Amino acid sequence: MDVMNKHKHESGFTIIEVSLVLAIAGLVVGNLSDTRPFNNYV
């Protein structure tokens, strides 16, 4: 954990974290485009 935290502070984000964020964002966007619950608000 300490090694990861030190590396994160140096690079900002690790490749694994960026991949996880992109994957989660892709799932969220996919779910929104499938159900389209926010089209009334946009």
C-alpha positions as CSV (number, residue, x, y, z in Angstrom):
1,M,0.0,0.0,0.0
2,D,2.8,2.5,0.9
3,V,4.6,1.8,-2.3
4,M,1.5,2.3,-4.4
5,N,0.7,5.6,-2.5
6,K,4.2,6.9,-3.1
7,H,4.0,6.0,-6.8
8,K,0.6,7.6,-7.1
9,H,1.8,10.9,-5.6
10,E,4.7,11.0,-8.2
11,S,2.7,10.1,-11.3
12,G,-0.8,11.4,-10.3
13,F,-2.6,8.3,-11.4
14,T,-1.4,4.8,-11.9
15,I,-2.3,3.0,-15.2
16,I,-4.5,0.5,-13.2
17,E,-6.5,3.4,-11.7
18,V,-7.0,5.1,-15.1
19,S,-8.1,1.7,-16.6
20,L,-10.6,1.2,-13.8
21,V,-12.0,4.7,-14.1
22,L,-12.4,4.3,-17.9
23,A,-14.0,0.9,-17.5
24,I,-16.5,2.2,-14.9
25,A,-17.2,5.3,-17.0
26,G,-17.8,3.1,-20.0
27,L,-20.3,1.0,-18.0
28,V,-22.1,4.1,-16.7
29,V,-22.4,5.6,-20.2
30,G,-23.5,2.3,-21.6
31,N,-26.2,2.0,-18.9
32,L,-27.4,5.5,-19.5
33,S,-27.6,5.1,-23.3
34,D,-29.5,1.9,-22.8
35,T,-32.1,3.2,-20.3
36,R,-31.9,6.9,-21.2
37,P,-33.4,8.2,-17.9
38,F,-31.7,11.6,-18.2
39,N,-32.9,12.6,-21.7
40,N,-35.7,14.5,-20.1
41,Y,-33.3,16.6,-18.0
42,V,-30.8,17.3,-20.8
